[in-house]
Amino acid sequence: PIDRVFSKAGYGVVITGTLVRGRLAVGHSIFIEPGGIKGRVRGLETFKTQLEQALAGQRLAVNIALKEQKPLNRGQVISTSALPVVQTIIANLQQVGPRSEWVKEKELIDQEVRLYHGTAECLGHLRWCEAIADVDQRRQLVAQIALHDPVVAEPGDKFVLRYADEGITGGTVLMTARPRWLTRQKLNELAKKLVTDDSVGAAILFVRCASQL
């Protein structure tokens, strides 16, 4: 995820960020999303030390050559492979603490929210929300969030969600696409399996629903 972009004399465009997974090396072709931008890594540096290759967890400054002179911004993501860009997220939201302090689903439904994912900050609209389970003193809610702008997100990604004036919760992306044939009832059944790490059961249910078309 990109957290800063600047130009340096003699180098050109430089972005900074933390490599969250995989590796990045000088000469790698890269994709930058959202935006559909392609480029190449010209140089890598961490704490004033030049590198030929970087691994996950390292803080980096990346000098890049762009094929198109499009603007880069905080919140975009660079990768060595094509990235999924989405505007709809099905996620589970967690609430921690005494039951008396848990927010009711109806207090979250149909309101504007602000989603923080990676270094991206996006406005969105929480379409609906339903309670699906209580696990280890955490209340699990499944919600559909429609974002105003696209983000790079995949199932399993963590995020923070702000709502109302002071409301805040954390969540995990369950799905980034919802087929029209997947009813809300079936989606909630699927979400329960995903939240409890029953990926095999979730896959079977998904295929079964698709086969009933």
C-alpha positions in Angstrom: 0.0 0.0 0.0 1.3 3.5 -0.9 1.4 6.0 1.9 3.4 8.8 0.2 4.4 9.9 -3.3 7.0 12.4 -4.3 9.5 13.3 -7.0 13.2 13.4 -6.5 15.7 15.2 -8.8 17.6 12.7 -10.9 15.3 9.8 -9.9 11.8 10.7 -10.8 8.7 9.3 -9.0 9.3 7.7 -5.6 6.7 6.0 -3.5 7.0 4.9 0.1 5.2 2.1 2.0 5.6 -1.2 3.8 5.7 -4.4 1.8 3.0 -6.5 3.3 3.6 -9.8 1.5 5.7 -11.4 -1.2 8.8 -9.8 -2.6 9.8 -6.9 -4.7 13.0 -6.6 -6.8 14.7 -4.1 -9.0 13.5 -4.7 -12.6 10.1 -6.1 -11.6 7.1 -5.0 -13.7 4.4 -3.6 -11.5 0.7 -2.9 -11.5 -0.8 0.1 -9.6 -4.5 0.0 -8.6 -7.0 1.5 -8.5 -6.1 3.3 -11.7 -4.9 0.6 -14.1 -1.3 2.0 -14.1 1.7 -0.1 -15.2 5.4 0.6 -14.5 8.7 -0.9 -13.5 10.9 -0.8 -10.3 14.0 1.2 -10.9 15.4 1.1 -7.4 14.7 0.1 -3.8 15.9 1.7 -0.6 15.2 1.0 3.1 16.5 3.4 5.7 19.1 4.9 3.2 20.3 1.4 2.3 19.9 0.4 -1.4 18.5 -3.0 -2.1 18.2 -5.3 -5.1 15.3 -7.2 -3.5 12.9 -6.6 -0.6 10.8 -9.0 1.4 7.5 -8.8 3.3 7.7 -6.6 6.4 10.3 -4.1 5.1 9.7 -0.4 5.0 10.6 0.8 1.5 11.2 3.8 -0.8 10.5 2.5 -4.4 11.8 4.5 -7.4 9.5 3.6 -10.3 9.3 4.3 -14.0 5.7 4.7 -15.2 4.5 3.8 -18.7 1.8 6.5 -18.4 2.1 9.8 -16.5 -0.9 9.3 -14.4 -1.1 10.7 -10.8 -0.4 8.4 -7.9 -1.9 8.8 -4.5 -1.9 7.5 -1.0 -4.2 4.5 -0.8 -3.3 2.9 -4.1 -1.4 -0.4 -4.1 1.5 -1.7 -6.1 2.0 -5.3 -6.9 3.8 -7.6 -9.4 0.5 -9.1 -10.5 -2.9 -7.8 -11.4 -5.0 -6.8 -8.4 -8.7 -7.1 -7.7 -10.4 -3.7 -7.5 -13.9 -3.7 -5.9 -16.6 -1.3 -4.8 -18.9 -3.8 -2.9 -17.7 -5.7 0.2 -19.5 -8.4 2.1 -17.8 -8.4 5.6 -18.2 -9.5 9.1 -18.0 -6.8 11.8 -16.9 -7.5 15.3 -18.0 -5.9 18.5 -16.1 -6.5 21.7 -17.2 -5.9 25.2 -20.4 -6.4 27.4 -23.6 -7.2 25.6 -25.1 -4.1 27.1 -22.7 -2.0 25.0 -23.1 -3.8 21.7 -24.6 -1.7 18.9 -27.9 -2.9 17.5 -28.0 -3.9 13.8 -30.7 -1.3 13.2 -28.3 1.5 14.4 -25.9 0.6 11.6 -28.3 0.0 8.7 -28.5 2.4 5.8 -26.0 5.0 6.8 -22.8 6.6 5.5 -19.5 5.0 6.8 -15.8 5.6 6.4 -13.6 2.5 5.7 -9.9 2.3 6.4 -8.1 -0.4 4.5 -4.3 -0.5 4.1 -3.5 3.1 3.6 -6.8 3.8 1.8 -9.6 5.9 3.3 -12.9 5.5 1.5 -16.5 6.8 2.0 -19.2 4.2 1.6 -22.8 3.3 2.5 -23.6 0.4 4.8 -26.6 -1.2 3.0 -27.7 -3.8 5.6 -26.4 -5.6 8.6 -27.5 -8.7 10.5 -26.2 -10.6 13.5 -25.0 -14.1 12.7 -23.1 -15.4 15.7 -21.5 -14.7 19.1 -18.0 -16.1 19.3 -15.5 -15.7 22.2 -17.3 -12.6 23.6 -17.4 -11.1 20.2 -20.6 -10.4 18.4 -20.3 -11.2 14.7 -22.3 -9.1 12.3 -22.5 -9.6 8.5 -22.9 -6.4 6.4 -22.8 -5.2 2.8 -20.9 -2.1 2.2 -21.1 -0.1 -1.1 -18.0 2.1 -1.5 -18.1 5.4 -3.4 -14.6 4.8 -4.9 -12.9 1.5 -5.8 -10.3 -0.1 -3.5 -8.0 -3.1 -3.7 -9.4 -5.7 -1.3 -9.5 -9.5 -1.0 -11.3 -12.0 1.3 -9.4 -12.2 4.6 -8.3 -8.6 4.6 -8.8 -6.6 7.8 -10.2 -3.1 8.0 -11.5 -0.4 10.3 -15.0 1.1 9.9 -16.2 4.4 11.4 -19.9 5.2 11.5 -22.1 8.0 13.0 -20.2 10.6 15.0 -18.0 8.4 17.2 -18.8 4.8 16.3 -15.9 2.5 15.3 -15.5 -1.2 14.7 -13.2 -3.7 13.0 -14.0 -6.2 10.4 -12.8 -8.8 7.9 -13.6 -9.0 4.2 -15.6 -12.2 3.5 -16.5 -11.7 -0.2 -15.9 -9.0 -2.8 -18.7 -10.0 -5.2 -22.2 -11.2 -4.6 -23.9 -13.0 -7.4 -27.5 -12.0 -8.0 -28.7 -15.6 -7.3 -27.1 -15.6 -3.8 -30.1 -14.6 -1.6 -29.6 -12.7 1.7 -30.6 -15.8 3.6 -28.1 -18.0 1.8 -25.5 -15.3 2.1 -25.9 -15.3 5.9 -25.5 -19.1 6.0 -22.4 -18.7 4.0 -21.1 -16.0 6.2 -21.5 -18.1 9.3 -19.3 -20.8 7.8 -16.7 -18.3 6.7 -16.6 -16.6 10.1 -16.0 -20.0 11.8 -13.3 -20.9 9.3 -15.4 -23.7 7.7 -14.1 -22.9 4.2 -15.0 -26.4 2.9 -18.6 -26.1 4.1 -18.8 -22.6 2.6 -17.5 -23.8 -0.8 -20.0 -26.7 -0.8 -22.9 -24.3 0.1 -21.8 -21.9 -2.6 -21.7 -24.6 -5.3 -25.0 -26.0 -4.1 -26.7 -22.6 -4.4 -25.2 -22.0 -7.9 -26.4 -25.5 -9.0 -30.0 -24.7 -8.1 -30.3 -22.0 -10.8 
